[in-house]
Amino acid sequence: MTGQETADLIHQRAWVGQKPGLDRIRRLLGRLGNPQEKLKFVHIAGSNGKGSTAAMLASVLSAAGLKTGLYTSPHLWRFNERFQVDGAPISGEDLAEITAQVLEAAEDETEFELMTAIGMVYFLKAECDIVVLETGLGGRLDSTNVIPAPEVAVITHIGLEHTEILGDTLDKIAREKAGIIKQGCDVVLCEQGYDLYCLFEEICKLRCSSLALTVNPEVLSSGLEGQTFTYRGEGLYHIALLGEHQLQNAAVVLEAVRVLRQRGWEVPETAVARGLEQARWPGRLELARRGPDVILDGGHNPQCMEALARALGELYPGKKLIFLTGVLADKDWSTMMGELLPLAKEFYTITPDSPRAMPAAELAAYLEGQGAKATPCGSVREGLELALVFLPPEDVVCVTGSLYMIGEARHLLGLC
């Protein structure tokens, strides 16, 4: 059974329209022997940066000799990518076997609940020392929150997202994210303003949890070859991930490592430096090829697009870029496009593979109405071919707007 066949089978078996809650996943994992109770976790929630943070932290823990599980979503190209141990996706054989086991025990679970159960069973079977666990949506009622108190609860940058589900203010959304904080666990918070710090400080006091706040790294160099920095006046670190926001995510990783050490985990400084340097997180401000440069970024909300635009301005100062993009109609797409318009030489638009997608022609018409040159395309392949045709090596193409679109672009460029 291939990863896609497994994903299709899970989708067919999953119940839709279920109310959010943890009762279903608790019952399912109970029928599977409660694998989550036999594992140790770092639990990560946030609006932006949680995937990159999870990937960097997992890389560091693996470099320290710990057998490290990594659970993330969504995948870029292969469903197997969601479940990794020491950087390697689950094999097709293990995925098929565990999926069959989970579906045999399933009753009325949602798609993400079934996937979470697969992850728990797999990580226990793989005898992981620790699992880096990314939430899917929110935190409090996310199915990953079925775990016992984690070694560390990590909160990355918080922004307005899924407001119809999580709430229409940063305060409400932050409280949903804070739902992963359990009695007595340690907490790491990405620095993002006094009001949110006070909110998390209050919640941590109520739950007898210690709170660590990141500080800004000191950047020594930054460019297309990566970024070198120190943190709290110590260490010398290099990451291949691009963009100022990735330095903030790396700071979260370093704080999480400090907390893990305090809890008795052995993570040598050499492993921290090596793990950060080796960490990769495809499709997030990824330099996919050179001459002409192609940047891939799965930015899908205004905060992501703001970070992307800022990073592109720093990496390519004064240069106008060619954008290949597609958006979902229920996103704040006009604000997202507003971040890109000042940097754009021209746009090629596509319709993402989603029932919620905005048609390529409609997005192109909007962009032309804003004074940009825009051409609708029938597919990612056609858009890439048009964007790259006769392109001089000094030009830059940026593909952005949807992680699934980024996965297809990586495949077409021969990266997966």
C-alpha positions as CSV (number, residue, x, y, z in Angstrom):
1,M,0.0,0.0,0.0
2,T,1.5,3.4,-1.0
3,G,1.3,6.5,1.2
4,Q,-1.3,8.0,-1.0
5,E,-3.4,4.8,-0.9
6,T,-3.1,4.9,2.9
7,A,-4.2,8.5,3.0
8,D,-7.2,7.8,0.7
9,L,-8.2,4.8,2.9
10,I,-8.0,7.0,6.0
11,H,-10.0,9.7,4.3
12,Q,-12.7,7.2,3.3
13,R,-13.0,5.8,6.8
14,A,-12.9,9.2,8.7
15,W,-16.0,10.8,10.0
16,V,-16.6,14.4,9.0
17,G,-18.5,17.1,10.8
18,Q,-17.5,15.8,14.2
19,K,-17.3,18.4,17.0
20,P,-13.8,19.2,18.3
21,G,-12.8,17.2,21.4
22,L,-10.5,14.6,22.8
23,D,-13.0,11.9,23.7
24,R,-12.8,10.0,20.4
25,I,-9.0,9.9,20.2
26,R,-8.8,8.8,23.9
27,R,-11.2,5.9,23.2
28,L,-9.3,4.9,20.1
29,L,-5.9,5.0,21.7
30,G,-7.4,3.1,24.7
31,R,-8.4,0.3,22.3
32,L,-4.8,0.4,20.9
33,G,-3.2,0.0,24.4
34,N,-2.6,3.7,25.0
35,P,0.8,3.9,23.3
36,Q,1.0,7.7,24.1
37,E,1.4,6.9,27.8
38,K,4.6,5.0,27.1
39,L,6.3,7.8,25.2
40,K,8.0,11.1,26.1
41,F,7.2,14.3,24.1
42,V,8.0,17.8,23.2
43,H,4.7,19.3,22.2
44,I,4.7,22.3,19.9
45,A,1.8,24.7,19.1
46,G,1.7,28.1,17.4
47,S,0.4,29.9,14.3
48,N,3.6,30.1,12.4
49,G,7.0,28.4,12.7
50,K,6.0,25.3,14.6
51,G,7.0,23.0,11.7
52,S,10.4,24.6,11.3
53,T,10.9,24.6,15.0
54,A,9.9,20.9,15.3
55,A,12.3,19.9,12.4
56,M,15.3,21.8,14.0
57,L,14.6,20.4,17.4
58,A,14.2,16.8,16.1
59,S,17.5,17.2,14.2
60,V,19.3,18.3,17.4
61,L,17.9,15.5,19.5
62,S,18.8,12.9,16.9
63,A,22.4,14.4,16.7
64,A,22.5,13.9,20.5
65,G,22.0,10.1,20.0
66,L,18.4,10.1,21.0
67,K,16.0,8.1,18.9
68,T,13.7,10.9,17.9
69,G,10.2,10.8,16.4
70,L,8.8,13.7,14.5
71,Y,5.0,14.2,13.8
72,T,4.1,17.1,11.5
73,S,1.4,18.1,9.1
74,P,0.6,18.6,6.3
75,H,3.0,16.7,4.1
76,L,4.5,18.2,1.0
77,W,4.5,15.2,-1.4
78,R,4.3,11.9,0.3
79,F,1.9,11.0,3.2
80,N,4.8,9.1,4.8
81,E,6.5,12.4,5.6
82,R,4.2,13.0,8.5
83,F,5.8,10.3,10.6
84,Q,9.6,10.3,10.9
85,V,12.2,8.7,13.1
86,D,15.7,10.3,13.0
87,G,14.8,12.1,9.8
88,A,13.6,9.0,7.9
89,P,9.8,8.8,6.9
90,I,7.9,5.7,7.9
91,S,8.3,2.8,5.5
92,G,5.4,1.8,3.3
93,E,5.4,-1.6,5.0
94,D,5.1,-0.1,8.5
95,L,2.6,2.4,7.4
96,A,0.3,-0.2,5.8
97,E,0.6,-2.5,8.8
98,I,-0.1,0.2,11.4
99,T,-2.9,1.8,9.4
100,A,-4.7,-1.6,9.2
101,Q,-4.3,-2.0,13.0
102,V,-5.7,1.5,13.7
103,L,-8.6,1.2,11.2
104,E,-9.6,-2.1,12.8
105,A,-9.9,-0.4,16.1
106,A,-11.5,2.8,14.7
107,E,-15.2,3.8,15.2
108,D,-16.2,7.4,14.6
109,E,-12.8,9.3,14.5
110,T,-11.9,12.2,12.3
111,E,-9.1,12.0,9.7
112,F,-6.5,13.8,11.8
113,E,-7.4,11.6,14.9
114,L,-6.7,8.5,12.8
115,M,-3.4,9.9,11.7
116,T,-2.4,10.9,15.2
117,A,-3.2,7.3,16.4
118,I,-1.0,5.9,13.6
119,G,1.8,8.2,14.8
120,M,1.6,7.1,18.4
121,V,1.6,3.4,17.5
122,Y,4.5,3.9,15.1
123,F,6.7,5.9,17.5
124,L,6.2,3.3,20.2
125,K,7.0,0.4,17.8
126,A,10.2,2.3,16.8
127,E,11.1,2.6,20.5
128,C,11.6,6.3,20.3
129,D,13.3,8.0,23.3
130,I,11.4,11.2,22.6
131,V,8.8,12.5,20.1
132,V,8.6,16.0,18.8
133,L,4.9,16.5,18.3
134,E,3.4,19.3,16.2
135,T,-0.2,20.2,16.8
136,G,-2.6,20.2,13.8
137,L,-5.0,23.1,14.7
138,G,-5.1,25.1,17.9
139,G,-3.9,23.1,20.9
140,R,-6.6,22.6,23.6
141,L,-8.8,20.4,21.6
142,D,-6.2,19.2,19.0
143,S,-6.0,15.4,18.9
144,T,-2.3,15.5,19.7
145,N,-3.3,17.0,23.1
146,V,-4.3,13.5,24.3
147,I,-0.7,13.0,25.5
148,P,0.3,13.2,29.2
149,A,2.3,16.2,30.4
150,P,5.2,16.7,27.9
151,E,8.8,17.3,28.8
152,V,8.4,20.7,27.3
153,A,5.4,22.6,25.9
154,V,6.6,25.0,23.2
155,I,4.6,28.0,21.9
156,T,5.9,29.5,18.6
157,H,4.7,32.8,17.0
158,I,0.9,33.4,17.4
159,G,-1.2,35.3,14.8
160,L,-4.7,35.5,13.6
161,E,-5.7,32.2,11.9
162,H,-8.7,29.9,11.7
163,T,-10.6,32.6,13.6
164,E,-13.9,30.9,13.0
165,I,-12.7,28.0,15.1
166,L,-10.0,29.4,17.5
167,G,-11.4,32.9,18.1
168,D,-11.2,36.3,16.5
169,T,-8.5,37.9,18.8
170,L,-4.9,37.1,19.6
171,D,-5.9,36.6,23.2
172,K,-8.5,33.9,22.3
173,I,-6.2,32.1,19.9
174,A,-3.3,32.2,22.4
175,R,-5.5,30.6,25.1
176,E,-6.4,27.8,22.7
177,K,-2.7,27.3,22.0
178,A,-2.0,27.3,25.7
179,G,-4.2,24.3,26.1
180,I,-1.1,22.1,25.5
181,I,0.3,23.3,28.9
182,K,-0.3,20.7,31.5
183,Q,0.1,20.7,35.2
184,G,3.8,20.9,36.1
185,C,5.3,20.8,32.7
186,D,8.0,23.3,31.5
187,V,7.0,25.9,28.9
188,V,9.1,27.7,26.2
189,L,7.5,30.8,24.6
190,C,8.7,32.6,21.5
191,E,9.1,36.3,22.4
192,Q,6.3,38.2,20.8
193,G,5.1,41.0,22.9
194,Y,4.3,41.9,26.5
195,D,0.6,41.2,26.5
196,L,1.0,37.6,25.3
197,Y,3.8,37.1,27.7
198,C,1.6,38.2,30.6
199,L,-1.2,35.9,29.4
200,F,1.2,32.9,29.3
201,E,2.8,33.8,32.6
202,E,-0.7,33.8,34.2
203,I,-1.6,30.4,32.7
204,C,1.8,28.9,33.8
205,K,1.3,30.1,37.3
206,L,-2.1,28.4,37.5
207,R,-0.6,25.2,36.2
208,C,2.5,25.3,38.3
209,S,4.6,25.4,35.1
210,S,7.9,27.2,34.6
211,L,8.1,29.6,31.7
212,A,11.1,30.4,29.6
213,L,11.1,33.3,27.1
214,T,13.4,33.5,24.1
215,V,15.6,36.5,23.3
216,N,16.8,37.7,20.0
217,P,19.9,35.9,18.6
218,E,22.9,38.0,17.7
219,V,23.3,37.6,13.9
220,L,26.8,37.3,12.6
221,S,26.1,36.6,8.9
222,S,23.0,36.0,6.8
223,G,22.5,35.3,3.1
224,L,21.6,32.6,0.6
225,E,24.2,30.3,2.1
226,G,22.4,30.3,5.5
227,Q,22.7,32.2,8.8
228,T,25.3,32.2,11.6
229,F,24.5,33.5,15.0
230,T,25.2,33.4,18.8
231,Y,22.5,33.1,21.5
232,R,22.6,34.8,24.9
233,G,26.3,35.6,24.3
234,E,27.2,31.9,24.0
235,G,27.8,29.3,21.2
236,L,28.3,29.7,17.5
237,Y,25.5,28.3,15.4
238,H,24.7,28.0,11.7
239,I,21.4,27.2,10.1
240,A,20.7,26.5,6.4
241,L,17.1,27.8,6.8
242,L,16.7,31.3,5.5
243,G,14.8,34.3,6.9
244,E,14.9,36.3,10.1
245,H,11.9,34.3,11.4
246,Q,14.0,31.1,11.3
247,L,16.5,32.7,13.7
248,Q,13.6,33.2,16.1
249,N,12.6,29.6,15.7
250,A,16.2,28.5,16.3
251,A,16.1,30.5,19.5
252,V,13.0,28.5,20.6
253,V,14.9,25.3,19.9
254,L,17.9,26.5,22.1
255,E,15.6,27.4,24.9
256,A,13.8,24.0,24.6
257,V,17.2,22.2,24.8
258,R,18.1,24.2,27.9
259,V,14.9,23.1,29.6
260,L,15.4,19.4,28.5
261,R,18.9,19.5,30.0
262,Q,17.4,20.7,33.3
263,R,15.1,17.8,33.2
264,G,18.0,15.3,32.9
265,W,18.3,14.8,29.1
266,E,21.8,14.7,27.8
267,V,22.2,17.0,24.8
268,P,25.8,17.9,24.2
269,E,26.7,21.3,22.8
270,T,28.4,19.7,19.8
271,A,25.1,17.9,19.0
272,V,23.2,21.2,19.2
273,A,25.5,22.9,16.7
274,R,25.5,19.9,14.4
275,G,21.8,19.3,14.6
276,L,21.0,22.9,13.8
277,E,23.4,23.0,10.9
278,Q,22.0,19.7,9.4
279,A,18.3,20.7,9.9
280,R,16.3,21.0,6.7
281,W,12.6,22.0,6.4
282,P,11.6,21.8,2.7
283,G,9.2,24.3,1.2
284,R,9.8,27.0,3.7
285,L,11.9,29.8,2.1
286,E,13.8,27.0,0.3
287,L,16.3,27.9,-2.3
288,A,15.4,25.1,-4.8
289,R,17.8,26.0,-7.6
290,R,20.3,28.6,-8.7
291,G,20.8,30.7,-11.9
292,P,17.9,31.6,-12.1
293,D,17.1,31.3,-8.4
294,V,13.8,29.5,-7.5
295,I,12.5,30.1,-4.0
296,L,9.8,27.8,-2.6
297,D,7.7,28.9,0.4
298,G,4.4,27.5,1.7
299,G,3.2,30.8,3.1
300,H,-0.5,30.5,3.6
301,N,-1.6,33.4,5.8
302,P,-0.8,37.2,6.1
303,Q,1.8,36.6,8.8
304,C,3.7,34.1,6.7
305,M,3.6,36.4,3.6
306,E,4.9,39.3,5.7
307,A,7.8,37.2,6.8
308,L,8.4,36.0,3.2
309,A,8.3,39.5,1.8
310,R,10.7,40.7,4.4
311,A,13.1,37.9,3.8
312,L,13.0,38.3,0.0
313,G,13.7,42.0,0.4
314,E,16.8,41.2,2.5
315,L,18.0,38.3,0.2
316,Y,17.4,40.2,-3.0
317,P,17.6,43.9,-2.2
318,G,16.1,46.2,-4.9
319,K,15.1,43.3,-7.2
320,K,11.7,42.6,-8.6
321,L,10.7,39.0,-8.5
322,I,8.4,36.7,-10.6
323,F,5.7,35.0,-8.4
324,L,3.9,31.8,-9.1
325,T,1.1,31.7,-6.7
326,G,-2.4,30.3,-5.8
327,V,-4.6,30.9,-2.8
328,L,-7.7,29.5,-1.0
329,A,-10.7,31.8,-1.3
330,D,-11.5,31.6,2.4
331,K,-8.1,33.0,3.4
332,D,-7.2,36.7,3.8
333,W,-5.7,36.5,0.3
334,S,-5.9,40.2,-0.5
335,T,-3.7,41.0,2.5
336,M,-1.4,38.2,1.5
337,M,-1.1,39.5,-2.1
338,G,-0.6,43.0,-0.7
339,E,2.7,41.8,0.9
340,L,3.9,40.5,-2.5
341,L,2.8,43.3,-4.8
342,P,5.6,45.8,-4.0
343,L,8.2,43.1,-4.8
344,A,6.6,41.7,-8.0
345,K,7.8,42.0,-11.6
346,E,4.9,39.8,-12.7
347,F,2.6,37.0,-11.4
348,Y,1.6,33.6,-12.8
349,T,-1.5,32.3,-11.0
350,I,-2.8,28.8,-10.5
351,T,-5.9,27.2,-9.0
352,P,-4.8,25.1,-5.9
353,D,-6.0,21.5,-5.7
354,S,-8.7,22.2,-3.2
355,P,-12.5,22.7,-3.2
356,R,-11.8,26.0,-1.4
357,A,-9.4,27.3,-4.1
358,M,-9.8,30.7,-5.7
359,P,-9.8,30.3,-9.5
360,A,-6.5,31.3,-11.2
361,A,-8.3,33.7,-13.5
362,E,-10.0,35.4,-10.7
363,L,-6.8,36.0,-8.8
364,A,-5.0,37.2,-11.9
365,A,-7.8,39.7,-12.6
366,Y,-7.5,41.0,-9.0
367,L,-3.8,41.4,-9.3
368,E,-4.1,43.2,-12.7
369,G,-6.6,45.5,-11.0
370,Q,-3.9,46.4,-8.5
371,G,-1.6,47.4,-11.4
372,A,0.4,44.1,-11.7
373,K,1.1,42.0,-14.8
374,A,-0.6,38.6,-14.1
375,T,-1.2,35.5,-16.2
376,P,-3.5,32.6,-15.2
377,C,-2.1,29.1,-15.7
378,G,-3.8,25.7,-15.8
379,S,-1.4,23.9,-13.5
380,V,1.8,24.2,-11.4
381,R,3.7,22.6,-14.3
382,E,2.5,25.2,-16.8
383,G,3.1,28.0,-14.4
384,L,6.7,26.9,-13.7
385,E,7.4,26.5,-17.4
386,L,6.0,29.9,-18.3
387,A,7.8,31.6,-15.3
388,L,11.2,30.0,-16.2
389,V,11.0,30.3,-20.0
390,F,13.8,32.5,-21.4
391,L,14.5,33.7,-17.9
392,P,18.0,35.3,-17.5
393,P,20.1,33.7,-14.7
394,E,20.0,36.9,-12.6
395,D,16.2,36.8,-12.2
396,V,14.3,35.2,-9.3
397,V,11.1,33.1,-9.2
398,C,9.2,32.6,-6.0
399,V,6.6,29.9,-5.7
400,T,4.2,30.5,-2.8
401,G,0.7,30.3,-1.4
402,S,0.0,26.7,-0.6
403,L,2.1,23.9,0.9
404,Y,0.5,21.3,-1.4
405,M,1.4,23.4,-4.4
406,I,4.9,23.7,-3.1
407,G,5.1,19.9,-2.9
408,E,4.2,19.6,-6.5
409,A,6.7,22.3,-7.5
410,R,9.5,20.4,-5.6
411,H,8.6,17.2,-7.5
412,L,8.6,19.0,-10.8
413,L,12.1,20.5,-10.0
414,G,13.4,17.0,-9.2
415,L,13.7,17.5,-5.4
416,C,11.4,14.7,-4.4
